[in-house]
Amino acid sequence: MKKISKHTFRSNTLPAMTTVGPVSLWLLFFVAIPLLYVLVMSFCSLDESYNVVFKFTAENYARLMDPNYIQIYTTSILVAFFTTVLCIIIGYPFSFLIARTKWKHKALLYMMVIIPFWTNSLIRIYGWRTFLGTGGWLNHMLLMLHITSEPVEFLFNKGTTVLGMVYCLFPFMVLPLYTAIEKLDSTLLEASSDLGAKGSVTFRKIILPLTMSGVFSGSIMVFIPCLGYFFVSDILGGGNSDVIGNLIERQFQSGNNWPLGAALSIILILITLLLVKIYQKLGGDMDSLGV
């Protein structure tokens, strides 16, 4: 067996360690260790003063089956599902429009998707609350046009929460859809047209199957954050449409039950990993998810 000289070993290893080493250390200290700490915390207990005690128990996970928590899980999944569906319905034609538009107009449309990232989402959600409130602009216009005789309560329901989620997460659907549609071979569409296929048939048989990777990746990028965007349901839902993120936030803040909050966080992480695994099984491109 041929021996590797120290010089060869250093010449092959040092460049790799120089480039990969800092990233690996960053992931270790700021991702792996905190996640391990959360996992350990999820098996801890509380004493009479609500201080965390490293007395390991599985009671925190048993409490997750509480009927009140199950109701919040159901609400979370429904809100995330309808948010994802609406993002697909609105985002697909918009992404198709961007991908098939001439370059000078494409840049403008693309910037419309990127610009919301320049402003904190919390500020934008408060803007929606001001707009939809009983003293907001929408109610003011309805009263001025005599459409309603008194202010309408648009806030504090599941529909408004879904609206806020769609508004925040819409760009995460558009970007992967745009990438998938832009890669679409236009000659296939021309061939379909030459063979006499209608637009609906072309979309169903060619466009949609070839862009399903964008639909899957966009759905995951919308569905998963939707489960944890507690500030949207707090501000627009008023506590009437809590998601799992609200439950976790309350355990760490007002509830002062860090072990239970950690257990809920682990469950949310497992849901995320499960969805990503399903995406892989369906043949998704992990590069489109940034994984």
N, C-alpha and C positions, 0 to 999 in steps of 0.2 A: 504494500500500500504506500502510495506516494506521500511523503511528509510535506506539510505546508510550512514554509519558512515564516519566521516572525515578521519579516518585512512584508511578505505577501499578505499575512493575516491582518497586519495593521493597515495596509493600503486598501484592503477590502472592507474592514470593519469600521475604521475611524470615520470615513465619510457617512456611512449609514448611521452610526451612533450620533454624529454631529447633527444630522437632519432629523432623525426619528427620536433621539433621546429627549430633547426638550418637550416635544409633544407628548411623549409617553409619560414623562414626569408630571406634566400638567394634567393629563387624564387620570393619572394615579391619585394625585393629591386633591383634585377638585371634582372628580367624578366617582372613581372607584371607592375611595375611602369614605366620602360622605354617604354613598349608597349603602356601604357596609354598616356604617353607623346607624342609618335609618333602619336597616334590617335587624340589628341587635336591639335597637330601641323598641321595635315592635313586639319583642318578647319580654320586655321589662314590666314592672308593676309600679303602683303608686302606694305611698304610705298614707297615713291619716291626714297629713298636711299637704297632700297632693304633690309631694316631691317624688322624682323618679328614683326607683330602687332597682338595682340590678339583680332582682330576684325573678328568674326566668319562668314564664308561664305562657300558655297558649290561649288564655282567657280573652285576650284582645281580639284574636281572630274569631273566637266563638261569638263574641258580641256583634260581629259584623252581620250576623244573621237576624238581628233585631228587625221586627216588622217595619218600624219607622225608617230604618236605614234602607231596607229593601225597597220601600216606596221612593226614596231618593234615588236609588240605583235605577229604578224604572223610569223616573222622570228624566234622569241624566241621559239614558239611552234614547228616549223618545226625542228629547231636545236635540241631541247630537245627530240622530237619524234625520229628522226633518231639516235641520241646518245643512247637513250634507246633501240631501236631495235638492233643496233649493239652490245651493251653490252649484250643483251640477247643471240644473235646468237653466240658471242664469249665466253661469260661467262658460258653458260649452259654446253657445253661439257667439258670445263675446270673444272667446279665445280663437274661434274659427275666423271671426272677422279680423282680428289682429294678424293672424298667420297668413291670411289671403289678401291683405291690404298692401298697397304700394309702400315702399320703404319710408317716404317722407311722412305719410300719415300713420304708418305702423309705429314709428317712434313716439308720436303723440299719444296714441292709444295705449302703448306700453307704459308710458310715463303716468297715465291715469291710474294704472294698477300699482305702480311703485310709489307714487306720491303719498298715499296714506301711511306708509311706513316711516315717513319723515316726522310724523306727529305721534305722540304717545296715545295708545289705544284708550287709556283711561280718560284722557281729556276728550277724545272723540265721543265716547259713550256718554259722558256728562253733557255733551252737546246735544245728543239725541234726547236725553232726559229733559233738557230745557225746551227743545223743539216740540216734544210730545206731551209735556205737562199741561195741566188744566189752565195755566196762565201762559202757555207757550204760543209760538207763532201759528202752529197748525190750528189750535182751537180759536185763536184770534181771527184767523181767516174764515173759519167755518161760521163763526158768529157774525162777522162782517158781511158775509154773503148770505146770511139768514138760512143757512143749511141746517143749523141746529139752534135751538132756543137757549141752551145752556152748555157749559163746557163738558166735553166728553172725556172720560177717564181712559186714556190709551195705555197708561203705564200699569205695572204690577200685575202682569199675567204672562202665561207661557208664550203667547204670540209675540209680545214685545221682546221677550228674552230671545226667542228664535231670530227676530229681526236684528237684534244687537249682535248675536253670534254670526249671522250671515254677513253683516257689515264688517265685522272684525276679521273674519276668516276667508272672505271671498277671494282676496289675492292669493291665498295658499291653494285655492282650487284652480285659478286661472293660469298660474305660472307653469305647473306640470302639464296642464291641458295644452297650453300654447306650444310647449316643447314637443309634445307628441304629435300635434296637428301639423306643425311646421315640417316635421320629418316625413310627412305623408307624401308619397310619390304621386305627383299630379298626372303622370301618364296613365295611371290606373283609373283616375276619374275620367280622363278623355276616352279611354277604351270603353268604359262603362256607358258613357254618353253615345259613343259611336255604335254600340251594340243595341241601343234603343232603351236602355234602362231609365226609369223615371228617377227623379231626384230622391224620393223617399226610399226607393230600392237601393240606390247607390249608397245612401247614408247607412241603411241597415246592413247591407251585405259587404261593404268595403270600408267606408270611413269609420264607422263605430268599432268594428272588430280590430282595425289597425291602430286605433287610438285608445283602446281599453287600458293600456298601461298608464296613460295619463289620467284616466278616470279613476283607476284603483289608487294610484299614488296620491292624487288630489283628495280622494275620499278619506284616506288615512290621515293626511295632513290637516284635514278639517275635523274629522270625527274625534281624534285623540285629544287635541287641545280643547275642544268643546266640552269635554268632561271635566276639565280643570279650570275653565275661565269663570271663576267664582265672582269676580267683580262685575261681570255683565249681568248675571242673575241678581246680584245684590242691588245694583243701581236701577236696572230696568224692570226686574221681576219683583223686587221688594220682598224677597224671601218666599214668594209663592211658587217659585219654580227652581228650587235648589238643585244644583248638580253636585257631583262627588267632590269637586273642589271646594264648595261651600262647607261641606261636612268636614273636610280636612282642615280648612282654615279655622273653623270654630273650635276644633279640638286643640289646636295649638294656641289659640287666642283666649276666648272667653271660657272655654271648657277646661283649659289647663290640663288636658289629658294627652300628653305627648306620645305615650306608647300606643294609644288607640289611633291617634293621628298618623303615626308611623305605619301602623298596620294597614290603614286605609291607603296610604301612599304606596305601600308595597303592592297592594291589590291593583292600584291604578297602573303601576309599572308592569305588572304581569299582563294586564289587559292590553297594554301597548305592545309588549313583546309578542303576545298571541296574534294580534292584528297584523303585525309586521311579518310573522311566520306564515300566516294565511296568504299574505300578499306575495311572499316568496314562492309558496306552493302554486299559486296561480300564474307564476311565470313573470312576475313583475321585475322591472329593472331597478335595483337598489340604488343606482346612481341618481335616479330621479327623486329619491327620498333623502338624498344627502347622507346615506349610510355607507 
